[in-house]
Amino acid sequence: MHTVLENSRVKLVPLEMKHWQVLWPIATQIDLHAYGTNDVSTVEKLKDYLHVALKEAQHQKSIPYLIYDRSTNTVVGCTRFGNMDFKNKTLHIGWTWISPLVQGTGLNHQMKFLMLAHAFETLQFYKVEFRIDERNIASRKAVEKLGARLEGILRQNLIVKNGFRRSSCCYGILKEEWAVLKASKFKGLDSKV
């Protein structure tokens, strides 16, 4: 069982299949397929999405989480560590979708702080990567606010909605950069309640 990550604003709980029920109302408000290859537009597609995340977790390729907003004590979405490469000590943070009600409230920044701290300080990974659709300006700005650097663009590497071939912006943070970023980009945040 994976660790719960939390502070005063957000709580990340290891994802379980039964969580489809609390995630479904949020899934109806978003379109993952607009920028990514995942589709949660029906209950069955949502269950398939969770099944894949949990199967990857069994094979130590991901750690998926349910996201709670502690200010309202409600579920607001899900996220995960993925593409976990223990040999090279790299992983991705992504597969994040949150309710439109909490977008722009600082919850995502707090959540990413918990995840980055866990990746670098507890799991002892060397690099954290993010891959974002080139057109998704809001997500790109959010990752840049974390201090992640744009390392390059994979041109037309994924097929998304309506057969569109998206280009993916690759961002990264190195462990050696974490102390400075933690003190600047996340000043005043605490990884404990």
C-alpha positions as CSV (number, residue, x, y, z in Angstrom):
1,M,0.0,0.0,0.0
2,H,1.3,3.4,-0.9
3,T,1.6,6.4,1.4
4,V,-1.0,9.1,1.8
5,L,0.5,12.5,0.9
6,E,-1.1,15.5,2.6
7,N,-0.8,19.0,3.9
8,S,-3.4,21.5,5.2
9,R,-4.9,22.0,1.7
10,V,-4.7,18.7,-0.2
11,K,-4.8,15.0,0.6
12,L,-3.6,12.4,-1.9
13,V,-5.0,8.9,-1.2
14,P,-3.9,5.8,-3.1
15,L,-6.5,5.1,-5.8
16,E,-8.8,2.2,-5.6
17,M,-11.3,0.8,-8.2
18,K,-14.3,1.8,-6.0
19,H,-13.3,5.4,-6.5
20,W,-14.9,5.5,-9.9
21,Q,-18.2,6.5,-8.2
22,V,-16.8,9.7,-6.7
23,L,-14.7,10.5,-9.8
24,W,-17.6,10.0,-12.3
25,P,-19.3,13.4,-11.5
26,I,-15.9,15.1,-12.1
27,A,-15.3,13.1,-15.3
28,T,-18.5,14.4,-16.8
29,Q,-17.2,18.0,-16.5
30,I,-13.9,17.5,-18.3
31,D,-12.6,16.3,-21.6
32,L,-9.3,14.4,-21.1
33,H,-9.4,13.3,-24.7
34,A,-9.0,16.9,-25.9
35,Y,-5.3,17.0,-25.1
36,G,-4.4,13.4,-24.2
37,T,-5.0,9.8,-25.3
38,N,-7.3,9.0,-22.3
39,D,-11.0,9.2,-22.5
40,V,-13.3,9.1,-19.4
41,S,-16.5,10.2,-21.1
42,T,-18.5,7.1,-20.1
43,V,-18.6,5.1,-16.9
44,E,-17.1,2.1,-18.7
45,K,-14.2,4.3,-20.1
46,L,-13.6,5.7,-16.6
47,K,-13.4,2.2,-15.1
48,D,-11.0,1.1,-17.9
49,Y,-8.9,4.2,-17.2
50,L,-8.7,3.3,-13.5
51,H,-8.1,-0.4,-14.3
52,V,-5.0,0.5,-16.4
53,A,-3.7,2.8,-13.6
54,L,-4.1,0.1,-11.0
55,K,-2.6,-2.6,-13.2
56,E,0.4,-0.3,-13.7
57,A,0.6,0.1,-10.0
58,Q,0.8,-3.6,-9.5
59,H,3.7,-3.8,-11.8
60,Q,5.4,-0.8,-10.0
61,K,5.1,1.4,-13.1
62,S,2.8,4.0,-11.5
63,I,1.4,5.2,-8.2
64,P,-2.1,6.6,-8.8
65,Y,-3.9,8.9,-6.3
66,L,-7.4,10.2,-5.6
67,I,-7.3,14.0,-4.8
68,Y,-9.2,15.5,-1.8
69,D,-9.6,19.2,-1.3
70,R,-9.2,19.5,2.5
71,S,-10.8,22.9,2.5
72,T,-14.1,21.4,1.4
73,N,-13.4,17.8,2.3
74,T,-14.5,16.7,-1.2
75,V,-12.9,14.6,-3.9
76,V,-11.8,16.8,-6.8
77,G,-9.9,14.5,-9.2
78,C,-7.0,12.1,-9.6
79,T,-3.3,12.1,-10.5
80,R,-0.4,9.8,-10.6
81,F,3.3,9.1,-10.8
82,G,3.8,7.1,-13.9
83,N,6.4,5.7,-16.3
84,M,8.5,4.9,-13.2
85,D,12.0,3.8,-14.1
86,F,13.7,2.5,-11.0
87,K,17.0,1.7,-12.8
88,N,17.4,5.2,-14.1
89,K,15.5,6.9,-11.3
90,T,13.2,8.9,-13.5
91,L,9.4,9.2,-13.4
92,H,6.6,11.3,-14.8
93,I,3.9,13.2,-12.9
94,G,0.8,13.5,-14.9
95,W,-2.6,11.9,-15.7
96,T,-3.9,14.8,-13.6
97,W,-7.5,15.9,-13.9
98,I,-9.3,18.1,-11.4
99,S,-12.7,19.6,-11.1
100,P,-13.2,23.0,-12.8
101,L,-14.3,24.2,-9.4
102,V,-10.8,24.1,-8.0
103,Q,-8.8,25.0,-11.1
104,G,-6.9,28.2,-10.5
105,T,-7.3,28.0,-6.7
106,G,-3.7,26.9,-5.9
107,L,-4.7,23.3,-5.1
108,N,-2.7,22.0,-8.1
109,H,0.4,23.8,-6.9
110,Q,0.1,22.4,-3.4
111,M,-0.5,18.9,-4.8
112,K,2.5,19.1,-7.1
113,F,4.6,20.2,-4.2
114,L,3.6,17.1,-2.2
115,M,4.4,14.9,-5.2
116,L,7.7,16.5,-6.0
117,A,8.8,16.3,-2.4
118,H,7.8,12.6,-2.2
119,A,9.5,11.8,-5.5
120,F,12.8,13.5,-4.6
121,E,13.0,13.1,-0.8
122,T,11.2,9.8,-0.1
123,L,11.4,7.8,-3.3
124,Q,14.9,9.2,-4.1
125,F,14.3,9.6,-7.8
126,Y,16.7,11.8,-9.7
127,K,14.4,13.3,-12.3
128,V,10.7,14.1,-12.6
129,E,9.3,14.7,-16.1
130,F,6.0,16.2,-17.3
131,R,4.6,15.8,-20.9
132,I,2.0,18.3,-22.0
133,D,0.2,18.9,-25.2
134,E,1.8,21.9,-26.9
135,R,-1.6,23.5,-27.3
136,N,-2.5,23.2,-23.6
137,I,-1.2,26.6,-22.5
138,A,-2.8,26.5,-19.0
139,S,-1.1,23.2,-18.1
140,R,2.2,24.4,-19.5
141,K,2.1,27.6,-17.5
142,A,1.2,25.6,-14.3
143,V,4.3,23.3,-14.8
144,E,6.5,26.3,-15.6
145,K,5.4,27.8,-12.2
146,L,6.8,24.7,-10.5
147,G,10.2,25.5,-12.0
148,A,10.2,22.8,-14.6
149,R,12.3,23.5,-17.6
150,L,11.2,22.9,-21.2
151,E,13.6,20.3,-22.6
152,G,12.2,19.9,-26.0
153,I,9.1,19.1,-28.0
154,L,8.2,15.6,-29.4
155,R,6.6,16.5,-32.7
156,Q,3.2,14.8,-33.4
157,N,3.9,11.9,-31.1
158,L,0.4,11.1,-29.9
159,I,-3.0,10.8,-31.4
160,V,-5.8,12.5,-29.5
161,K,-9.4,13.5,-30.1
162,N,-10.7,13.2,-33.7
163,G,-7.4,11.7,-34.8
164,F,-5.4,14.9,-34.2
165,R,-1.7,14.3,-33.9
166,R,-0.5,16.3,-30.9
167,S,3.0,17.5,-30.2
168,S,4.2,17.0,-26.6
169,C,6.2,19.5,-24.6
170,C,8.7,17.7,-22.4
171,Y,9.5,19.5,-19.1
172,G,11.8,18.3,-16.3
173,I,13.1,18.9,-12.9
174,L,16.4,17.4,-11.6
175,K,17.0,16.3,-8.0
176,E,19.9,18.8,-7.8
177,E,17.5,21.6,-8.6
178,W,14.9,20.6,-6.0
179,A,16.3,22.4,-2.9
180,V,16.4,25.8,-4.7
181,L,12.9,25.3,-6.2
182,K,11.5,24.1,-2.9
183,A,12.8,27.3,-1.2
184,S,11.6,29.6,-4.0
185,K,8.6,28.2,-5.9
186,F,7.1,26.5,-2.9
187,K,8.2,28.8,-0.1
188,G,6.0,28.5,3.0
189,L,4.4,25.2,1.9
190,D,4.7,22.2,4.1
191,S,4.5,18.6,3.1
192,K,2.9,17.6,6.5
193,V,-0.4,18.6,8.0
